[in-house]
Amino acid sequence: MIEIVQRLGGDTVENWMRVYYTVRDDEKLDLVDLEADEVRDREAYVFDRPLQTTSATLRRQAAVEVMRLRYPDAYQFLMAHHHEGFLFDPERFLNPQDWFIKEVETESGRRVLIVISRHVRY
């Protein structure tokens, strides 16, 4: 496990959450045989929720950020043409069939939103 977390970028709460929730969401993944690339392929994201931000606002912000990271060309198109009626629907984008989404609170009281793709990206 330590090696996996190190390969993901280091021993951070975010990386431990990425591993835990990736395995939890996919019954075919086994923690014993897990590799860092399997976590990367699932595109597991962790977003902080500041105190003044509502869950709905964080979810919208996360959807936009995931769209920007996963589909940069489509994101640029939407940003350039939103005034022409091309709208981005965050709820439709982060639908439960395609994404595992869970808001959790850490032991320190930090609130985060976990977003993990349910489709392996090659």
C-alpha positions in Angstrom: 0.0 0.0 0.0 2.8 2.4 0.9 4.3 2.0 -2.5 1.0 2.6 -4.3 0.5 5.8 -2.3 4.1 6.9 -3.0 3.6 6.3 -6.8 0.4 8.4 -6.7 2.4 11.4 -5.4 3.1 10.8 -1.7 1.7 9.9 1.7 -1.3 12.3 1.8 -4.8 12.0 3.0 -6.0 12.6 -0.6 -4.0 9.7 -2.0 -5.2 7.3 0.8 -8.8 8.3 0.0 -8.2 7.8 -3.7 -7.0 4.3 -3.1 -9.7 3.4 -0.5 -12.7 4.7 -2.5 -11.4 3.3 -5.8 -11.3 -0.2 -4.3 -14.5 0.3 -2.4 -16.4 1.2 -5.6 -15.1 -1.6 -7.8 -15.7 -5.1 -6.5 -13.3 -6.5 -9.1 -10.3 -4.6 -7.6 -8.5 -6.3 -4.7 -6.4 -4.3 -2.4 -3.7 -7.0 -2.3 -3.2 -6.9 -6.0 -3.9 -3.2 -6.6 -1.4 -1.2 -8.6 -1.1 2.6 -8.7 -2.0 2.7 -12.4 -5.4 1.2 -11.6 -6.1 4.1 -9.3 -4.9 6.6 -12.0 -6.9 4.9 -14.6 -10.1 5.4 -12.5 -9.3 9.1 -12.4 -10.0 9.5 -8.7 -10.3 13.2 -7.6 -10.5 14.7 -4.2 -12.0 18.2 -3.8 -11.8 20.3 -0.6 -15.0 21.9 0.6 -14.4 25.3 2.2 -16.7 26.1 5.2 -18.7 28.7 3.2 -19.2 26.4 0.2 -22.4 24.3 0.0 -22.3 20.7 -1.1 -24.2 21.7 -4.3 -21.7 24.4 -5.1 -18.8 22.1 -4.5 -20.4 19.4 -6.7 -20.8 22.0 -9.6 -17.2 23.2 -9.2 -16.0 19.6 -9.2 -17.9 18.7 -12.3 -16.4 21.7 -14.2 -12.9 20.8 -13.0 -13.3 17.1 -14.0 -14.6 18.2 -17.4 -11.6 20.5 -17.8 -9.2 17.8 -16.9 -10.8 14.9 -18.7 -12.1 16.6 -21.8 -10.0 19.7 -22.3 -11.1 20.3 -25.9 -14.8 20.1 -25.0 -14.2 22.3 -22.0 -12.6 25.0 -24.1 -15.4 24.8 -26.6 -18.0 25.2 -23.9 -16.2 28.1 -22.3 -15.8 29.8 -25.7 -19.4 29.3 -26.8 -21.5 29.3 -23.6 -23.1 32.6 -24.7 -24.3 30.9 -27.8 -26.5 28.5 -25.8 -24.1 25.7 -25.3 -24.7 24.9 -21.6 -22.9 22.5 -19.3 -25.1 20.6 -16.8 -22.9 19.5 -13.9 -25.6 17.1 -12.5 -26.0 15.4 -15.8 -22.2 15.1 -16.3 -21.6 13.7 -12.8 -24.3 11.0 -13.0 -24.1 8.0 -10.7 -23.8 5.5 -13.5 -20.5 7.0 -14.7 -19.1 8.4 -11.4 -18.7 7.4 -7.8 -19.4 10.5 -5.8 -19.2 10.8 -2.0 -18.8 13.7 0.4 -16.8 12.7 3.5 -15.5 14.3 6.6 -12.0 13.4 7.8 -11.0 12.9 11.4 -9.7 16.5 11.5 -13.1 17.8 10.4 -12.1 18.5 6.8 -14.9 18.0 4.3 -14.0 16.7 0.9 -15.8 15.4 -2.2 -14.5 12.2 -3.8 -15.2 11.8 -7.5 -14.1 8.6 -9.2 -14.8 7.5 -12.8 -16.6 4.2 -13.1 -15.0 3.7 -16.5 -11.3 2.8 -16.9 -9.6 5.3 -19.1 -6.9 4.0 -21.4 
